[in-house]
Amino acid sequence: MKITMLGTGAALPDPDRAQSAILLTLDNGRNYLFDCGEGATRQMVRANIDPASVGFVFLTHLHHDHICDYPYFVISSWMLNKTGAPLVLGPKGTKHFVDHLFGQGAYHADFQARSAYPARQQNLEAAQPEVREVSPGVVYEDGHVKISVDWVEHIPRDICECFGVRVEAEGKVIAFSGDTAPCEAMVRLAQGADLLIHECTFPESFIAHRAKSGVGTYSHTSPTDLGKIASRARAKSLVATHFGHFDSTSPVLKRAAAKHLPVELMGPHLMDEIVVDIRKHYTGPLRLAHDLMRIDL
Ligand SMILES: [Zn+2]
């Protein structure tokens, strides 16, 4: 199987990273998309993957950096001659999100206009997603993959459930954290995984700065804690992702980040700090994700 890291950034617009999106492609050609942040669809095309061939989407939670490309993905797939209704799984609230996009929702006028073309009428179902809101446990099995999820700790659950994911396919296990503070659920989901893809939003120095300056709740995983989780899960390899712009050299991002990050410390050199801190507890194969990174398992 092949994993393509379509987007490896976080919430702010980043010239070097799309937002969270990971594509799993099995050897039989089946595609499974996990999260659909900004850029996901365009990145598929860059990676030579037809969005119309992606029939399965799992949304770990409803933060915009994990879902905002979804309408673009659905409409593009329809225009690229997808057949069949797209399937989307996610937490409670996913149906509300999707219902407000399609049908009588935000893209109603677009749908009305485009569906006037005979070519678009051949596959109208492609613009009508089937939504399944899921609970912890096995959420999907199709004879090729088995997908289990559990709650992780990111947003208060009464606002939005956040899921971590364990995927079993072709005799291998891949775990994906979504966004989360360090949590036991992720250690369980990643137990013995061939590949753990885990968020690592800020380096330790930025976390310390945020704590000192009193900027909001911190609900992500630090590099040091990530090393502990990967080690406790006995993950056979680790990819850190969902980087919170700390490595950016963009003047726009630096101005925007000034309220909550130590801007004078920003830059690509911080990736070295991340690795040193993960390595305090995890000695297995480690890679830092970048957009369009390809992993063969
Ligand atoms: Zn996020």
Boltz pocket constraint, residues with backbone or C-beta under 6 A from the ligand:
constraints:
  - pocket:
      binder: B
      contacts: [[A, 9], [A, 10], [A, 11], [A, 20], [A, 63], [A, 65], [A, 66], [A, 179], [A, 242]]
      max_distance: 6.0
